Amino acid sequence: MKRNWLIDGRYKDYSLQSLQKDFIAGLVVGVIAIPLGMAFAIASGVKPEYGIYTTIIAGVLISLLGGSKFQIGGPTGAFIPILFGIVMTYGFENLLIAGFLAGIILTLMGIFKLGSLIKFIPKPVTIGFTAGIAVIIFVGQVPNFLGLSGVEKHEEFINNVKEIFMHIQSMNMYSVLTAGICLMAVLGTPRFFPKIPGPLIGIICSTLVATFLFPGQVATIGSTYGEIPNNLPQFKFPEITLDRIQLLIRPALVIAMLGAIESLLSAVVADGMSGSKHNSNKELIGQGVANIITPLFGGIPATGAIARTATNIKNGAVSPVSGVVHGIVVLLVLVLFAPYASKVPLASMAPILMVVAWNMSERHLFFNMVKIKTTDSLILVITFLLTVFENLTSAVEVGLILAVLLFIKRMSDTIVTEKVLPNPNNKHQQVDSRVVTSTHDCPQISIYNVEGPLFFGAAQTFEQSIIGTTHSKPKVLLLRMGQVPLLDTTGESYLSNIVHHFSKHGLVLISGIKPQPKTLLIKTGLYEVIGKDHFFDHTGVAIDYALEQLNRNKCLGCKHFAFRECSALSGDLTKGIEERRRAFSS
């Protein structure tokens, strides 16, 4: 029996067999999500049940409302440093408000179709802060892995490292043994039993060993955070005031930005694995709604989880139903088995997060980018160091600013303005853009080849290359702009200065101009000032026009474009040129 299922505006056949595949995939992902949700919550400085609440509520809403067919949402490792910093600085209540505000921001981003803008964040920045987050997570789990006691958590990375060395003598060998068993299970299960989730086997095995072989010797979730309740929290709308919004808007922006990046990266990965196509703006709206509602039930910020999404696809998911099933599975486990989850040792959670950190570090890309020793390497290293030793907010801000500045510098270096010659034997032949004028150049006409984007970073260089190097007063200035893909208003302003300068004693011709620069010149009025009849598709035609104008004004020396001194022009310029000159003067 089949029925139509609406996915992304298109109807697909959805059968009982499809439901079965979604159920299996959702079951597997749900089982994996339980230990991860608790581990991410603990590492973020909140109680483990809040991670479970997030997995249930955000997981279902993101699957139902998002723009990716296979996306699995929930708490992720990327959020850990941000959320921990917010909890330490502002408290848990304000974390919920920051998440709520981030949800609003994400929703607005989707409504205003800003999903495609995420792709403009440079890869060195994303790799840099992702690697930095991985280091923070990994080091942050060392105390639980070693079973250190009396360790105080700090927001600063250096202080956390100091705490480890200060309390290293309190290492608990039972914790090390428990963590080691879990780590071996996590690493070994995929090799021998690829269909079984490694984190689940690791937690079960290590918990059983710690419970029966050395009970009470290892700190557990229950002994540290209390018993995990087996029901969802009551709905509670946080007290949002203008002062709180002003206080938390910056953390909320960081949560929204990172959530958008992570979710869309996850959606892209899903597209590559499944051959589907996600809707980035719809995905942001789904993420936004999920992050608005989840804090109302005590949940922490959520986003698309790449590893769980990939697992969902690998286990045969065919629709968003698998994501809904994953949330229901987690809910049932919470209701039925919450008391048992309280017995899980913290040492069992540590290796799971360490493996997550290792996998998310993108170490190969990191070291390859460092090896090439370019400006991208500099951006990468600075972003990484600031993420680890300062905070993610500063890292992303500085990384983006550096990327923009270095991009502008590189783009400004691409502008090439050279004085070139037409072929004296054939005016219609294409001008060689690499031939520089000799000292015998005709002073009545100057031809310049302009290459590269003419924007604010290169506009002044463009003007100086023409006005600063043209010491004579040619009667015709021909600008070959066929290789100018972009012109902004700053570039237009400097071009206007050039036109103004040369129109006082001659005329300006432009050949080969592209649609975008031409459109801007029309909008600003400079197109009419230069004159519609002074724009040409081909340089040869422009040269013919220039020679015709010169000959009309008795410049016989340029009649055949001979490269020797020309006689001075006699008489006034044509009426049209005079009118344009008067227009400039006025």
Sequence and secondary structure as in RCSB ss.txt:
>XXXX:A:sequence
MKRNWLIDGRYKDYSLQSLQKDFIAGLVVGVIAIPLGMAFAIASGVKPEYGIYTTIIAGVLISLLGGSKFQIGGP
TGAFIPILFGIVMTYGFENLLIAGFLAGIILTLMGIFKLGSLIKFIPKPVTIGFTAGIAVIIFVGQVPNFLGLSG
VEKHEEFINNVKEIFMHIQSMNMYSVLTAGICLMAVLGTPRFFPKIPGPLIGIICSTLVATFLFPGQVATIGSTY
GEIPNNLPQFKFPEITLDRIQLLIRPALVIAMLGAIESLLSAVVADGMSGSKHNSNKELIGQGVANIITPLFGGI
PATGAIARTATNIKNGAVSPVSGVVHGIVVLLVLVLFAPYASKVPLASMAPILMVVAWNMSERHLFFNMVKIKTT
DSLILVITFLLTVFENLTSAVEVGLILAVLLFIKRMSDTIVTEKVLPNPNNKHQQVDSRVVTSTHDCPQISIYNV
EGPLFFGAAQTFEQSIIGTTHSKPKVLLLRMGQVPLLDTTGESYLSNIVHHFSKHGLVLISGIKPQPKTLLIKTG
LYEVIGKDHFFDHTGVAIDYALEQLNRNKCLGCKHFAFRECSALSGDLTKGIEERRRAFSS
>XXXX:A:secstr
 EEEEEETTEEEEEEHHHHHHHHHHHHHHHHHHHHHHHHHHHHTTS HHHHHHHHHHHHHHHHHHSS TT  EE 
 GGGHHHHHHHHHHH HHHHHHHHHHHHHHHHHHHHTT GGGGGGS HHHHHHHHHHHHHHHHHHTHHHHHT SS
    SSHHHHHHHHHHTGGG  HHHHHHHHHHHHHHHHHHHH TTS HHHHHHHHHHHHHHHHSTTSS BHHHHH
    SS          HHHHHHHHHHHHHHHHHHHHHHHHHHHHHHHHH     HHHHHHHHHHHHHHGGGGT  
  EE HHHHHHHHHTT  STHHHHHHHHHHHHHHHHHHHHHTT BHHHHHHHHHHHHHHHT HHHHHHHHHT SH
HHHHHHHHHHHHHHT HHHHHHHHHHHHHHHHHHHHHHH EEEEE   TT TTS   TT    TT  TTEEEEEE
ES BSTTTHHHHHHHHHTT  S  SEEEEEEEE   B HHHHHHHHHHHHHHHTTSEEEEES  HHHHHHHHHHT
HHHHH GGGEESSHHHHHHHHHHHHHHTT GGGTTT SS      S   HHHHHHHHHHH 
